[in-house]
């Protein structure tokens, strides 16, 4: 387990997500995802969601595998981020911020917490209008899929729960 660079807390997986009978899992659970050292470096600079998507896609499990494979290799590394428009952009990390694409619309959902809403407004209204705003959002429990990005990609790439897509 020396290869791990960190652990992140993840949205709980439910009985229905795992295809288990109702009541198999306790009602309140905590799930963690083990990141390799290189994945942890990517997560710090580009956000946990970018890494989690790659972990889920590599394991072919949405949104992430419910197990820890202590022998797995990196699913993403810093070289995969070359050319990202997010390089050098200050990123606001906000728990309770989700961004979803629903029928062609991009929808921001922000927690009702006044502190989070103030941070969001400050991050958007602080820079000039021509500047890009970069956020680390977190996957909604209702999500049926997520977008992925790596350097060299020429088309949009996504992964998800095939039964709902």
Secondary structure, DSSP 4 states (H G I P E B T S, - for coil): -TTEEEEEEEPPP-HHHHTPPTTSS-SS--EEEEEEHHHHHHHHHH-HHHHHHHHHHHHT-SSS-SS--TT---S--GGGGTT-TTTT--EEE-TTEEEEEETTEEEEEE-S-HHHHHHHHHHHHHS-TTS--EEE----TT-SEEEE--TT--S-EEEE-TTT-
